[in-house]
Amino acid sequence: MTDQVKLRRYQAPVWTEPIIMEMGREGERGIIPPPVEEKIRKAVDEAESYVPAGMRRKEPPRLPELSQPHVLRHYLRLSQQTLGMDLNIDLGEGTCTMKYSPRVNEELVKQIADVHPLQHEDTIQGILEILYKFAKVFLKEISGLDEFSFQPGGGADGVYTNACVIRKYHESNNELQQRNEIITTIFSHPCDAATPATAGFKIITLYPDGETGLPELEALKAAVSKRTAGMMITNPEDTGIFNPQIDEMTKIIHEVGGLCAYDQANANALLGITRAKEAGFDMCFFNLHKTFSSPHGSEGPACAAIGVVEKLAKFLPVPIVTSDGTKYHLDYERPYSIGKTRDFYGNVQAVLRSYAWSMCMGAEGLRETAEVSTINQSYLDKKLLAIKGVTRPFKFRRVDQARYSVDKMKKDTGIGTDDVARRMVDFGVTNYQTSHHPWVIPEPFTPEPCETYSKADIDYWAAIIEQVSKEAYTNPELIKKSPHNSTIAKMRETAFDDPEKWAMTWRAYLRKRKQK
């Protein structure tokens, strides 16, 4: 393979860049605003007079004082040390689609950058029309479900919102005390267990059989009862296996009075092929920052569009965009609503990008997305399974992604999946995703070659895996000491397991450093 694909030389620029809070000199400024004219001062008074006394700072914030050139240098240097979608083959991010977002969509988003979410709805009719049509036309057709909300800020938030809808539904039927169990599967995304647990449910997890990787129907039948509130499941699961018995599973849940929620964070292999409605689901969500090409970034530019059947529509977060045929409205008068799971009415920029991408693709293009994603995975699968030390557990075929294992390589050479991930950085490729914990599949990695990637991209990525495999079997120390060409050295493996080593803010870092 590597005699056909030439690996590029990669060397990351290294800037010994301090944290910006440690930079600057007292009195240095990036911009000096002009003094307020006297007429304006008399008309509006001092700005601080508009801030209630109890909310005023006793002293100015301790921010770094830097000139504009120093700020630019700092962040441009950091950007040069970062690998991302626009710089490299961002292939290995299984369960979290990384695809190219057309630049024209970024230009469209700029047009609404100055719109304020508290503007009167009469002034944002165009934006409300896009929100309404993307929900009522596009997503309704793609899923078969009836009503959508764009409020959740990411996949886990979308699953949590669905869990809250399930809770509200059973509460409205006076059954919440009885129905306190949610069923999921071990290979569903971990948030399908974590978020309903946060919403107050007990979690029952189904494990797969050893042959197909699919949960057994008999196990599901044994798990359901009058306590079942619902099922929250990913399909395809995070292993990339599509469950052909999914309609049987939803039927079993419905027979005992539960609801079924479909985690479609990655619908890349399903667009125009299967729908939540025909599979028997009562609700679903799509990550617009994955399947629909808006850039990825959970809890930032992300948006999880949650959809429900008609009987659950009244429980969705407020507001919902409605239309009377002449104007569009933000409907807050929904007495059965779960309330709000995020401020305002969602990440509108992500919706606009997704709307533009869907308009560009059209119905045929959306289906082609699924077809090419599946073809790409099948091609990569052949490449990877020819590499020494790489295996793929379970016999059932995959669709847009697959979870592989280098457990054999680990046993043969001592090189495991975390070692492979670090060494790949030396070739200018990142986002070699292992998998979510727990590692039911030992030493896993989960690439997802969605429709963005060409045959040449896939060949190159697979060639790197083959090169690392050769090194593992001939010179494992080279890998153990990697990365060699990156700006970041090897992390201590226990760092993320010890909260005492975490500092999420500069102030928290200073406090912990002072304590030591």
RAMOGI-V854265 format. One record per residue. N is the residue number from 1. RES is the residue in three letters. OMEGA is omega in degrees with one decimal (none if undefined). NEAR is the number of other ideal C-beta (glycine too) atoms within 12 Angstrom. Layout:
N_RES_OMEGA_NEAR + N_RES_OMEGA_NEAR
//
This chain:
1_MET_-176.8_27 + 2_THR_175.1_22 + 3_ASP_176.6_11 + 4_GLN_-177.2_14 + 5_VAL_180.0_23 + 6_LYS_179.7_15 + 7_LEU_-179.2_28 + 8_ARG_172.8_18 + 9_ARG_-179.9_11 + 10_TYR_174.0_25 + 11_GLN_-179.0_17 + 12_ALA_172.4_28 + 13_PRO_-177.9_18 + 14_VAL_174.6_17 + 15_TRP_176.1_18 + 16_THR_-171.4_11 + 17_GLU_176.4_22 + 18_PRO_171.8_17 + 19_ILE_-174.1_17 + 20_ILE_178.0_20 + 21_MET_179.2_20 + 22_GLU_-174.9_18 + 23_MET_173.7_22 + 24_GLY_177.2_21 + 25_ARG_-178.3_12 + 26_GLU_178.3_12 + 27_GLY_179.2_9 + 28_GLU_-175.2_18 + 29_ARG_174.4_18 + 30_GLY_178.3_17 + 31_ILE_177.9_11 + 32_ILE_-178.9_11 + 33_PRO_179.3_9 + 34_PRO_177.7_7 + 35_PRO_-179.2_8 + 36_VAL_178.7_14 + 37_GLU_-174.1_11 + 38_GLU_179.4_9 + 39_LYS_179.4_8 + 40_ILE_-180.0_13 + 41_ARG_-180.0_13 + 42_LYS_-176.7_10 + 43_ALA_-172.5_10 + 44_VAL_-179.3_14 + 45_ASP_179.9_12 + 46_GLU_-177.9_13 + 47_ALA_-176.6_12 + 48_GLU_179.1_13 + 49_SER_178.9_11 + 50_TYR_-179.0_11 + 51_VAL_179.1_12 + 52_PRO_-175.4_8 + 53_ALA_-177.7_10 + 54_GLY_-178.9_7 + 55_MET_-178.2_9 + 56_ARG_177.1_14 + 57_ARG_175.8_12 + 58_LYS_176.8_8 + 59_GLU_-178.6_7 + 60_PRO_177.6_10 + 61_PRO_-179.2_11 + 62_ARG_-178.8_14 + 63_LEU_177.8_19 + 64_PRO_-178.8_22 + 65_GLU_-174.9_23 + 66_LEU_172.5_25 + 67_SER_178.7_19 + 68_GLN_-179.9_15 + 69_PRO_-179.4_13 + 70_HIS_177.2_22 + 71_VAL_178.9_22 + 72_LEU_-179.7_15 + 73_ARG_-176.8_19 + 74_HIS_-174.1_26 + 75_TYR_174.8_19 + 76_LEU_176.3_16 + 77_ARG_178.0_22 + 78_LEU_-179.1_23 + 79_SER_179.0_19 + 80_GLN_-179.9_19 + 81_GLN_-174.5_24 + 82_THR_173.0_25 + 83_LEU_-178.9_32 + 84_GLY_-173.5_23 + 85_MET_-174.9_29 + 86_ASP_-176.2_18 + 87_LEU_-175.2_18 + 88_ASN_178.1_28 + 89_ILE_-172.8_43 + 90_ASP_-166.2_35 + 91_LEU_-168.4_45 + 92_GLY_179.2_44 + 93_GLU_-177.1_40 + 94_GLY_-174.3_42 + 95_THR_179.2_43 + 96_CYS_-174.0_38 + 97_THR_174.7_49 + 98_MET_-178.1_43 + 99_LYS_-178.7_41 + 100_TYR_176.0_27 + 101_SER_-176.7_35 + 102_PRO_-176.7_24 + 103_ARG_-179.4_16 + 104_VAL_179.2_18 + 105_ASN_176.3_32 + 106_GLU_177.6_24 + 107_GLU_177.6_15 + 108_LEU_-177.5_28 + 109_VAL_179.1_30 + 110_LYS_-176.2_15 + 111_GLN_-179.7_19 + 112_ILE_-176.0_29 + 113_ALA_-175.3_14 + 114_ASP_178.7_13 + 115_VAL_-180.0_24 + 116_HIS_-177.8_13 + 117_PRO_178.4_23 + 118_LEU_175.6_12 + 119_GLN_177.2_19 + 120_HIS_-175.4_14 + 121_GLU_177.1_27 + 122_ASP_-176.4_14 + 123_THR_-177.0_18 + 124_ILE_-177.6_27 + 125_GLN_179.9_21 + 126_GLY_179.8_22 + 127_ILE_178.7_35 + 128_LEU_177.3_37 + 129_GLU_178.3_25 + 130_ILE_178.3_34 + 131_LEU_-177.9_44 + 132_TYR_-175.4_35 + 133_LYS_178.6_25 + 134_PHE_177.8_38 + 135_ALA_-169.2_42 + 136_LYS_-179.6_28 + 137_VAL_-173.6_20 + 138_PHE_-172.8_35 + 139_LEU_176.9_42 + 140_LYS_179.4_27 + 141_GLU_-177.5_25 + 142_ILE_-174.5_38 + 143_SER_-172.8_37 + 144_GLY_-179.5_27 + 145_LEU_-163.8_40 + 146_ASP_-174.2_27 + 147_GLU_-177.3_35 + 148_PHE_171.5_47 + 149_SER_178.2_52 + 150_PHE_-173.1_51 + 151_GLN_-175.8_43 + 152_PRO_-173.8_45 + 153_GLY_179.7_36 + 154_GLY_-173.8_39 + 155_GLY_-179.4_45 + 156_ALA_177.1_34 + 157_ASP_176.8_39 + 158_GLY_178.2_51 + 159_VAL_178.0_47 + 160_TYR_179.3_39 + 161_THR_175.5_48 + 162_ASN_177.2_56 + 163_ALA_178.2_43 + 164_CYS_176.5_42 + 165_VAL_176.7_47 + 166_ILE_179.7_45 + 167_ARG_-178.4_35 + 168_LYS_179.4_36 + 169_TYR_-179.0_34 + 170_HIS_176.4_32 + 171_GLU_-179.4_22 + 172_SER_177.7_20 + 173_ASN_-179.5_21 + 174_ASN_-178.9_10 + 175_GLU_-173.9_23 + 176_LEU_178.8_22 + 177_GLN_-178.9_14 + 178_GLN_-174.2_18 + 179_ARG_-174.6_33 + 180_ASN_-177.5_28 + 181_GLU_173.9_32 + 182_ILE_179.0_45 + 183_ILE_174.9_42 + 184_THR_178.9_44 + 185_THR_-175.1_40 + 186_ILE_-179.6_33 + 187_PHE_166.0_45 + 188_SER_178.4_45 + 189_HIS_-177.3_42 + 190_PRO_179.8_31 + 191_CYS_176.9_39 + 192_ASP_170.9_46 + 193_ALA_-172.8_36 + 194_ALA_-174.7_26 + 195_THR_173.4_38 + 196_PRO_174.4_42 + 197_ALA_176.4_25 + 198_THR_179.1_22 + 199_ALA_173.0_35 + 200_GLY_-177.8_23 + 201_PHE_169.7_36 + 202_LYS_-174.4_21 + 203_ILE_173.4_31 + 204_ILE_-175.0_33 + 205_THR_177.0_29 + 206_LEU_178.3_35 + 207_TYR_-177.9_21 + 208_PRO_169.3_31 + 209_ASP_-175.3_22 + 210_GLY_-174.2_14 + 211_GLU_-172.4_12 + 212_THR_-173.5_23 + 213_GLY_-178.2_32 + 214_LEU_174.3_35 + 215_PRO_-177.9_37 + 216_GLU_178.9_23 + 217_LEU_-179.9_25 + 218_GLU_177.5_16 + 219_ALA_177.4_22 + 220_LEU_179.7_35 + 221_LYS_178.4_21 + 222_ALA_-175.8_16 + 223_ALA_-176.1_29 + 224_VAL_179.0_31 + 225_SER_176.6_22 + 226_LYS_177.6_16 + 227_ARG_-175.7_23 + 228_THR_174.9_36 + 229_ALA_-179.8_44 + 230_GLY_176.4_48 + 231_MET_176.9_51 + 232_MET_-167.4_55 + 233_ILE_173.5_50 + 234_THR_176.4_42 + 235_ASN_2.2_45 + 236_PRO_176.9_46 + 237_GLU_-175.2_47 + 238_ASP_171.7_45 + 239_THR_-177.1_45 + 240_GLY_-179.0_44 + 241_ILE_174.4_38 + 242_PHE_-175.7_36 + 243_ASN_-178.6_36 + 244_PRO_179.5_18 + 245_GLN_-172.4_28 + 246_ILE_178.8_37 + 247_ASP_175.2_23 + 248_GLU_-179.7_23 + 249_MET_179.5_39 + 250_THR_178.4_36 + 251_LYS_178.9_21 + 252_ILE_178.6_32 + 253_ILE_-178.7_40 + 254_HIS_-178.6_22 + 255_GLU_177.7_19 + 256_VAL_174.6_27 + 257_GLY_179.6_25 + 258_GLY_176.3_42 + 259_LEU_-177.3_41 + 260_CYS_-179.5_46 + 261_ALA_-173.9_52 + 262_TYR_173.3_50 + 263_ASP_178.5_47 + 264_GLN_177.4_51 + 265_ALA_173.8_52 + 266_ASN_175.2_45 + 267_ALA_-172.9_43 + 268_ASN_-177.4_45 + 269_ALA_-170.2_40 + 270_LEU_-174.0_37 + 271_LEU_178.5_41 + 272_GLY_-176.5_27 + 273_ILE_176.0_24 + 274_THR_-179.6_29 + 275_ARG_178.9_28 + 276_ALA_-176.4_38 + 277_LYS_-176.9_26 + 278_GLU_176.6_18 + 279_ALA_175.3_35 + 280_GLY_-177.8_32 + 281_PHE_177.7_41 + 282_ASP_-179.0_38 + 283_MET_177.3_50 + 284_CYS_166.5_52 + 285_PHE_173.6_53 + 286_PHE_170.7_51 + 287_ASN_-179.6_47 + 288_LEU_179.8_52 + 289_HIS_174.1_43 + 290_LYS_-174.8_48 + 291_THR_-170.7_47 + 292_PHE_163.4_47 + 293_SER_172.9_42 + 294_SER_-174.6_44 + 295_PRO_-176.9_35 + 296_HIS_176.3_37 + 297_GLY_-174.6_24 + 298_SER_179.4_28 + 299_GLU_174.6_20 + 300_GLY_178.3_16 + 301_PRO_-173.7_28 + 302_ALA_175.6_37 + 303_CYS_175.6_50 + 304_ALA_179.8_49 + 305_ALA_-178.3_54 + 306_ILE_179.9_55 + 307_GLY_-178.6_44 + 308_VAL_172.8_44 + 309_VAL_-171.8_32 + 310_GLU_-174.7_17 + 311_LYS_180.0_20 + 312_LEU_-173.7_37 + 313_ALA_-176.5_32 + 314_LYS_-178.3_25 + 315_PHE_-175.8_37 + 316_LEU_178.3_46 + 317_PRO_175.0_42 + 318_VAL_-0.4_28 + 319_PRO_170.8_29 + 320_ILE_178.2_37 + 321_VAL_179.9_36 + 322_THR_178.4_27 + 323_SER_175.4_21 + 324_ASP_-179.9_12 + 325_GLY_179.4_8 + 326_THR_-179.2_10 + 327_LYS_177.0_19 + 328_TYR_-173.2_28 + 329_HIS_171.0_24 + 330_LEU_-173.3_34 + 331_ASP_176.7_26 + 332_TYR_-175.5_19 + 333_GLU_-177.9_13 + 334_ARG_-170.8_22 + 335_PRO_-179.0_13 + 336_TYR_-176.9_21 + 337_SER_174.1_28 + 338_ILE_180.0_34 + 339_GLY_-179.8_22 + 340_LYS_173.5_23 + 341_THR_178.2_36 + 342_ARG_-179.2_28 + 343_ASP_171.9_18 + 344_PHE_-173.4_26 + 345_TYR_172.1_40 + 346_GLY_-179.9_45 + 347_ASN_-172.6_39 + 348_VAL_179.5_38 + 349_GLN_178.7_35 + 350_ALA_178.6_44 + 351_VAL_-179.3_45 + 352_LEU_177.2_40 + 353_ARG_-177.3_40 + 354_SER_177.1_48 + 355_TYR_-179.0_37 + 356_ALA_179.7_30 + 357_TRP_-179.3_38 + 358_SER_176.9_36 + 359_MET_-179.8_24 + 360_CYS_-176.3_21 + 361_MET_-174.9_28 + 362_GLY_-176.8_16 + 363_ALA_-179.6_19 + 364_GLU_179.6_14 + 365_GLY_178.1_19 + 366_LEU_177.0_33 + 367_ARG_178.8_24 + 368_GLU_174.2_21 + 369_THR_179.9_38 + 370_ALA_-177.3_34 + 371_GLU_-179.4_24 + 372_VAL_177.7_30 + 373_SER_-179.8_42 + 374_THR_176.7_32 + 375_ILE_179.2_25 + 376_ASN_179.6_41 + 377_GLN_179.9_42 + 378_SER_179.3_24 + 379_TYR_178.4_27 + 380_LEU_-179.5_44 + 381_ASP_178.4_30 + 382_LYS_-179.3_22 + 383_LYS_-173.3_34 + 384_LEU_-177.1_40 + 385_LEU_174.8_24 + 386_ALA_-176.2_20 + 387_ILE_-178.6_33 + 388_LYS_177.0_24 + 389_GLY_-179.2_35 + 390_VAL_176.8_38 + 391_THR_175.5_30 + 392_ARG_179.5_34 + 393_PRO_178.2_33 + 394_PHE_-173.5_26 + 395_LYS_-174.2_17 + 396_PHE_-175.2_27 + 397_ARG_-179.8_23 + 398_ARG_176.0_39 + 399_VAL_-173.8_38 + 400_ASP_-178.7_51 + 401_GLN_176.8_46 + 402_ALA_176.2_49 + 403_ARG_179.2_44 + 404_TYR_-179.9_43 + 405_SER_170.1_32 + 406_VAL_178.8_44 + 407_ASP_177.7_28 + 408_LYS_177.1_25 + 409_MET_-180.0_34 + 410_LYS_-180.0_28 + 411_LYS_-178.4_17 + 412_ASP_-168.0_20 + 413_THR_-174.4_28 + 414_GLY_179.9_21 + 415_ILE_-179.5_37 + 416_GLY_-172.2_31 + 417_THR_177.1_37 + 418_ASP_177.2_30 + 419_ASP_178.7_35 + 420_VAL_-179.2_46 + 421_ALA_-179.5_36 + 422_ARG_-177.6_32 + 423_ARG_-179.6_40 + 424_MET_179.3_45 + 425_VAL_-179.6_35 + 426_ASP_178.1_33 + 427_PHE_176.9_39 + 428_GLY_-179.7_27 + 429_VAL_179.0_42 + 430_THR_-178.8_33 + 431_ASN_166.4_32 + 432_TYR_-174.7_39 + 433_GLN_176.8_30 + 434_THR_170.9_33 + 435_SER_175.2_39 + 436_HIS_174.1_29 + 437_HIS_-0.1_16 + 438_PRO_179.3_15 + 439_TRP_177.0_24 + 440_VAL_168.8_27 + 441_ILE_-175.2_34 + 442_PRO_177.9_22 + 443_GLU_-171.2_33 + 444_PRO_162.1_40 + 445_PHE_-166.9_47 + 446_THR_177.7_45 + 447_PRO_177.0_50 + 448_GLU_-179.4_49 + 449_PRO_-175.8_47 + 450_CYS_-171.1_46 + 451_GLU_179.8_33 + 452_THR_-166.8_31 + 453_TYR_-179.4_36 + 454_SER_175.2_20 + 455_LYS_179.4_20 + 456_ALA_177.6_19 + 457_ASP_-178.1_31 + 458_ILE_177.7_36 + 459_ASP_-177.6_29 + 460_TYR_-178.3_32 + 461_TRP_179.2_41 + 462_ALA_179.2_41 + 463_ALA_177.1_32 + 464_ILE_177.6_41 + 465_ILE_179.2_44 + 466_GLU_179.1_32 + 467_GLN_178.7_33 + 468_VAL_177.0_46 + 469_SER_178.7_38 + 470_LYS_178.9_26 + 471_GLU_-179.9_33 + 472_ALA_-176.8_35 + 473_TYR_-178.9_25 + 474_THR_-176.3_16 + 475_ASN_-174.2_19 + 476_PRO_180.0_25 + 477_GLU_177.3_16 + 478_LEU_-179.5_22 + 479_ILE_-177.2_36 + 480_LYS_-179.8_22 + 481_LYS_-178.8_18 + 482_SER_4.3_29 + 483_PRO_-179.4_33 + 484_HIS_-172.8_25 + 485_ASN_-175.9_26 + 486_SER_178.3_27 + 487_THR_-173.9_24 + 488_ILE_179.1_21 + 489_ALA_-179.9_15 + 490_LYS_178.0_19 + 491_MET_172.1_16 + 492_ARG_-171.3_11 + 493_GLU_-176.8_13 + 494_THR_-172.6_10 + 495_ALA_-176.7_13 + 496_PHE_-178.9_13 + 497_ASP_-175.7_12 + 498_ASP_-178.9_12 + 499_PRO_179.4_12 + 500_GLU_-179.9_15 + 501_LYS_179.9_18 + 502_TRP_171.5_14 + 503_ALA_-174.3_21 + 504_MET_178.7_11 + 505_THR_178.9_12 + 506_TRP_179.3_20 + 507_ARG_178.2_15 + 508_ALA_178.1_17 + 509_TYR_-179.8_18 + 510_LEU_179.3_16 + 511_ARG_-178.2_15 + 512_LYS_177.7_18 + 513_ARG_178.7_15 + 514_LYS_179.5_10 + 515_GLN_-179.3_10 + 516_LYS_none_10
//
